[in-house]
Amino acid sequence: MPSQNFIQLELPFMQGTANPLQQTEQAIQNLLDLAWKSVLANISVRTTKELMRQHGKLVALNDGQAWIKVSSLPVLRLAKEKIPAVESAFRKAFGVTVKVYLEV
């Protein structure tokens, strides 16, 4: 039987007027942002790292697939060439293969 790795996450309790759905969405986005920072830290080419840091945002990560939103069509054209470097950075950061998709 293959071994499985589990990560336990605790969502912060936020008092105030925010509803539970908004709190959950914010907690998920915070986790995506943290994961994205880990990926960026593992991109070795400075220009690629800066392109993705300034113009990319991890918006979904599910079942070995990551969706990165970029700021414009010209950036999308540049970023498509960088997908192998970003996929490599995911592998370095998390030890698993992740297929990267880009969107505007």
KELO-548570 format. One record per residue (C-alpha): residue number from 1; residue in three letters; x, y, z. Coordinates in nm, 2 decimals, decimal comma, padded with zeros to 4 digits. Each point is the difference from the previous one (the first is absolute). Example, Ala and Ser with C-alpha at 12.3 -4.5 7.8 and 13.67 -1.06 7.14 Angstrom:
residues 2
- 1; Ala; 01,23; -00,45; 00,78
- 2; Ser; 00,14; 00,34; -00,07
end
This chain:
residues 104
- 1; Met; 00,00; 00,00; 00,00
- 2; Pro; 00,16; 00,34; -00,10
- 3; Ser; 00,07; 00,23; 00,29
- 4; Gln; -00,20; 00,33; 00,01
- 5; Asn; 00,11; 00,33; 00,14
- 6; Phe; -00,26; 00,20; 00,18
- 7; Ile; 00,02; 00,36; 00,09
- 8; Gln; -00,22; 00,13; 00,28
- 9; Leu; -00,12; 00,36; -00,04
- 10; Glu; -00,18; 00,21; 00,25
- 11; Leu; -00,21; 00,28; -00,13
- 12; Pro; 00,03; 00,31; 00,22
- 13; Phe; -00,32; 00,12; 00,18
- 14; Met; -00,08; 00,35; -00,09
- 15; Gln; -00,24; 00,20; 00,22
- 16; Gly; -00,21; 00,27; -00,15
- 17; Thr; -00,25; 00,04; -00,27
- 18; Ala; 00,16; -00,21; -00,27
- 19; Asn; -00,20; -00,31; -00,09
- 20; Pro; 00,14; -00,35; 00,03
- 21; Leu; 00,02; -00,03; -00,38
- 22; Gln; 00,21; 00,31; -00,04
- 23; Gln; 00,22; -00,11; 00,29
- 24; Thr; 00,06; -00,34; -00,17
- 25; Glu; 00,07; 00,16; -00,34
- 26; Gln; 00,25; 00,24; 00,16
- 27; Ala; 00,17; -00,29; 00,18
- 28; Ile; 00,02; -00,20; -00,32
- 29; Gln; 00,15; 00,30; -00,19
- 30; Asn; 00,25; 00,05; 00,28
- 31; Leu; 00,11; -00,37; -00,04
- 32; Leu; 00,03; 00,04; -00,38
- 33; Asp; 00,21; 00,32; 00,05
- 34; Leu; 00,23; -00,19; 00,24
- 35; Ala; 00,03; -00,29; -00,25
- 36; Trp; 00,08; 00,25; -00,28
- 37; Lys; 00,27; 00,17; 00,21
- 38; Ser; 00,16; -00,35; 00,04
- 39; Val; -00,01; -00,06; -00,37
- 40; Leu; 00,15; 00,34; -00,08
- 41; Ala; 00,28; -00,07; 00,25
- 42; Asn; 00,09; -00,30; -00,21
- 43; Ile; 00,02; 00,17; -00,34
- 44; Ser; 00,37; 00,03; -00,07
- 45; Val; -00,01; 00,24; -00,30
- 46; Arg; -00,04; 00,35; 00,14
- 47; Thr; -00,19; 00,14; -00,30
- 48; Thr; -00,25; -00,29; 00,01
- 49; Lys; -00,04; 00,04; 00,38
- 50; Glu; -00,07; 00,38; -00,04
- 51; Leu; -00,24; -00,05; -00,29
- 52; Met; -00,20; -00,25; 00,20
- 53; Arg; 00,02; 00,20; 00,33
- 54; Gln; -00,11; 00,33; -00,16
- 55; His; -00,26; -00,13; -00,24
- 56; Gly; -00,11; -00,35; 00,12
- 57; Lys; -00,23; -00,12; 00,27
- 58; Leu; -00,08; -00,36; 00,10
- 59; Val; -00,38; -00,02; -00,01
- 60; Ala; -00,06; -00,37; 00,02
- 61; Leu; 00,20; -00,31; 00,10
- 62; Asn; -00,18; -00,34; -00,03
- 63; Asp; 00,10; -00,36; -00,08
- 64; Gly; 00,34; 00,07; -00,15
- 65; Gln; -00,11; 00,30; -00,19
- 66; Ala; 00,06; 00,37; 00,06
- 67; Trp; -00,17; 00,30; -00,16
- 68; Ile; 00,19; 00,32; -00,01
- 69; Lys; -00,17; 00,33; -00,09
- 70; Val; 00,22; 00,25; -00,19
- 71; Ser; -00,07; 00,37; -00,04
- 72; Ser; -00,03; 00,03; -00,38
- 73; Leu; 00,02; -00,18; -00,34
- 74; Pro; 00,35; 00,12; -00,07
- 75; Val; 00,11; -00,14; 00,34
- 76; Leu; -00,18; -00,32; -00,08
- 77; Arg; 00,21; -00,04; -00,32
- 78; Leu; 00,32; 00,05; 00,20
- 79; Ala; -00,11; -00,22; 00,29
- 80; Lys; -00,09; -00,29; -00,23
- 81; Glu; 00,37; -00,04; -00,07
- 82; Lys; 00,07; -00,02; 00,37
- 83; Ile; -00,24; -00,28; 00,09
- 84; Pro; 00,28; -00,27; 00,02
- 85; Ala; 00,19; 00,22; 00,25
- 86; Val; -00,31; 00,05; 00,21
- 87; Glu; -00,09; -00,37; -00,01
- 88; Ser; 00,36; -00,07; 00,11
- 89; Ala; -00,04; 00,24; 00,29
- 90; Phe; -00,32; -00,17; 00,11
- 91; Arg; 00,19; -00,33; 00,00
- 92; Lys; 00,28; 00,15; 00,20
- 93; Ala; -00,23; 00,17; 00,25
- 94; Phe; -00,24; -00,29; 00,06
- 95; Gly; 00,16; -00,31; -00,13
- 96; Val; -00,28; -00,08; -00,24
- 97; Thr; -00,06; 00,05; -00,37
- 98; Val; -00,25; 00,28; -00,07
- 99; Lys; -00,13; 00,10; -00,35
- 100; Val; -00,02; 00,38; -00,03
- 101; Tyr; -00,28; 00,17; -00,20
- 102; Leu; -00,01; 00,38; -00,07
- 103; Glu; -00,29; 00,23; -00,03
- 104; Val; -00,06; 00,37; -00,03
end
